[in-house]
Amino acid sequence: MVEIVPLGQVADADVEALLDRAFEPGRRARVSYRIRAGMTPIAALCFGAMEAGRLAGSIQAWPASLVEDDGRAWPLVMVGPVAVDPAVQGSGIGQSLMTRMLAAAAEIGLDGAMTLIGDPEYYGRFFGFTADRTAKWTAPGPVEPRRLLARGADVPAVAGMLGPRVVAVAEPAR
Ligand SMILES: CC(C)(COP(=O)(O)OP(=O)(O)OC[C@H]1O[C@@H](n2cnc3c(N)ncnc32)[C@H](O)[C@@H]1OP(=O)(O)O)[C@@H](O)C(=O)NCCC(=O)NCCS
């Protein structure tokens, strides 16, 4: 039986080991890591899937933003990585993790503008993520446009660059 628990209950080393098993060795060079560089994950949206006392899957989500040329920043929640141990992929764990994370985001009002880089055949089919509003987005590295996905009523369909959520501090008036 699989139990979904807050990821804070799981040792960081176990999460890293799972990500190493689920992804290719160069995972830290992925564009998604650059988009959330320096950010702390949103703890309320991070979960682990425990099976027989072992971490079988994990999901994380991060503060990110889309910044227009004029500096206007749109807050986004960046979802990922979503990882399921290769030994148990295809048994519904990925869907359980994503469903739980989306429910938690809805409860605390963070489901208005979510993004992720992933296969639309999975994230579109089960969770309604699409590339419909992301055509004008750019990322700090190459991303296949069809894999740049978003979900939510507040997703901005404007031209901008994805990056960490850095809060702009206004200069004091002189
Ligand atoms: C992608 C991933 C999270 C899916 O989780 P999972 O627990 O294996 O998948 P689920 O059991 O929830 O769903 C299984 C269904 O999704 C489909 N599916 C799984 N991954 C898919 C993908 N990348 N593209 C299209 N369909 C996919 C399966 O074919 C299956 O369909 P079926 O029910 O019609 O047979 C998992 O396979 C994984 O960790 N992959 C490696 C890491 C990765 O690529 N993560 C995503 C990017 S952040």
The ligand as an SDF file (V2000), in Angstrom:
LIG
                    3D

 48 50  0  0  0  0  0  0  0  0999 V2000
    6.6070   10.4240  -15.2760 C   0  0  0  0  0  0  0  0  0  0  0  0
    6.3610    9.6880  -13.9420 C   0  0  0  0  0  0  0  0  0  0  0  0
    6.3900   10.7010  -12.8020 C   0  0  0  0  0  0  0  0  0  0  0  0
    4.9470    9.0380  -14.0150 C   0  0  0  0  0  0  0  0  0  0  0  0
    4.6540    8.3970  -12.7930 O   0  0  0  0  0  0  0  0  0  0  0  0
    4.1230    6.8710  -12.7630 P   0  0  0  0  0  0  0  0  0  0  0  0
    3.7700    6.5590  -11.3700 O   0  0  0  0  0  0  0  0  0  0  0  0
    5.1180    6.0070  -13.4480 O   0  0  0  0  0  0  0  0  0  0  0  0
    2.8150    6.9560  -13.6980 O   0  0  0  0  0  0  0  0  0  0  0  0
    1.3150    6.6050  -13.2860 P   0  0  0  0  0  0  0  0  0  0  0  0
    1.2880    5.1940  -12.7740 O   0  0  0  0  0  0  0  0  0  0  0  0
    0.7530    7.6650  -12.4350 O   0  0  0  0  0  0  0  0  0  0  0  0
    0.5720    6.6770  -14.6940 O   0  0  0  0  0  0  0  0  0  0  0  0
    0.7280    5.6290  -15.6100 C   0  0  0  0  0  0  0  0  0  0  0  0
    0.1250    6.0260  -16.9480 C   0  0  0  0  0  0  0  0  0  0  0  0
    0.7870    7.2120  -17.4060 O   0  0  0  0  0  0  0  0  0  0  0  0
    1.4500    6.9440  -18.6230 C   0  0  0  0  0  0  0  0  0  0  0  0
    2.7260    7.6520  -18.6090 N   0  0  0  0  0  0  0  0  0  0  0  0
    3.6950    7.6040  -17.6740 C   0  0  0  0  0  0  0  0  0  0  0  0
    4.7150    8.4120  -18.0120 N   0  0  0  0  0  0  0  0  0  0  0  0
    4.3850    8.9740  -19.1800 C   0  0  0  0  0  0  0  0  0  0  0  0
    5.0220    9.8950  -20.0500 C   0  0  0  0  0  0  0  0  0  0  0  0
    6.2240   10.4090  -19.7730 N   0  0  0  0  0  0  0  0  0  0  0  0
    4.3680   10.2560  -21.1850 N   0  0  0  0  0  0  0  0  0  0  0  0
    3.1630    9.7560  -21.4880 C   0  0  0  0  0  0  0  0  0  0  0  0
    2.4980    8.8740  -20.7000 N   0  0  0  0  0  0  0  0  0  0  0  0
    3.1080    8.4930  -19.5710 C   0  0  0  0  0  0  0  0  0  0  0  0
    1.6500    5.4280  -18.6340 C   0  0  0  0  0  0  0  0  0  0  0  0
    1.7870    4.9510  -19.9490 O   0  0  0  0  0  0  0  0  0  0  0  0
    0.3700    4.9620  -17.9840 C   0  0  0  0  0  0  0  0  0  0  0  0
   -0.6940    5.0110  -18.8930 O   0  0  0  0  0  0  0  0  0  0  0  0
   -1.8650    3.8620  -18.8840 P   0  0  0  0  0  0  0  0  0  0  0  0
   -2.5440    4.0080  -17.5480 O   0  0  0  0  0  0  0  0  0  0  0  0
   -2.7280    4.2160  -20.0390 O   0  0  0  0  0  0  0  0  0  0  0  0
   -1.1340    2.5760  -19.0090 O   0  0  0  0  0  0  0  0  0  0  0  0
    7.3880    8.5780  -13.6980 C   0  0  0  0  0  0  0  0  0  0  0  0
    7.3150    7.6340  -14.7280 O   0  0  0  0  0  0  0  0  0  0  0  0
    8.8390    9.0510  -13.5680 C   0  0  0  0  0  0  0  0  0  0  0  0
    9.2920    9.3130  -12.4660 O   0  0  0  0  0  0  0  0  0  0  0  0
    9.5970    9.1340  -14.6850 N   0  0  0  0  0  0  0  0  0  0  0  0
   10.9950    9.5310  -14.6600 C   0  0  0  0  0  0  0  0  0  0  0  0
   11.1850   10.9470  -14.2130 C   0  0  0  0  0  0  0  0  0  0  0  0
   10.4050   11.9380  -15.0520 C   0  0  0  0  0  0  0  0  0  0  0  0
   10.5010   11.9500  -16.2660 O   0  0  0  0  0  0  0  0  0  0  0  0
    9.6140   12.8070  -14.3750 N   0  0  0  0  0  0  0  0  0  0  0  0
    8.7720   13.7860  -15.0300 C   0  0  0  0  0  0  0  0  0  0  0  0
    9.4490   15.0740  -15.3200 C   0  0  0  0  0  0  0  0  0  0  0  0
    9.6070   16.1250  -13.8850 S   0  0  0  0  0  0  0  0  0  0  0  0
  1  2  1  0
  2  3  1  0
  2  4  1  0
  2 36  1  0
  4  5  1  0
  5  6  1  0
  6  7  2  0
  6  8  1  0
  6  9  1  0
  9 10  1  0
 10 11  2  0
 10 12  1  0
 10 13  1  0
 13 14  1  0
 14 15  1  0
 15 16  1  0
 15 30  1  0
 16 17  1  0
 17 18  1  0
 17 28  1  0
 18 19  1  0
 18 27  1  0
 19 20  2  0
 20 21  1  0
 21 22  1  0
 21 27  2  0
 22 23  1  0
 22 24  2  0
 24 25  1  0
 25 26  2  0
 26 27  1  0
 28 29  1  0
 28 30  1  0
 30 31  1  0
 31 32  1  0
 32 33  2  0
 32 34  1  0
 32 35  1  0
 36 37  1  0
 36 38  1  0
 38 39  2  0
 38 40  1  0
 40 41  1  0
 41 42  1  0
 42 43  1  0
 43 44  2  0
 43 45  1  0
 45 46  1  0
 46 47  1  0
 47 48  1  0
M  END
$$$$
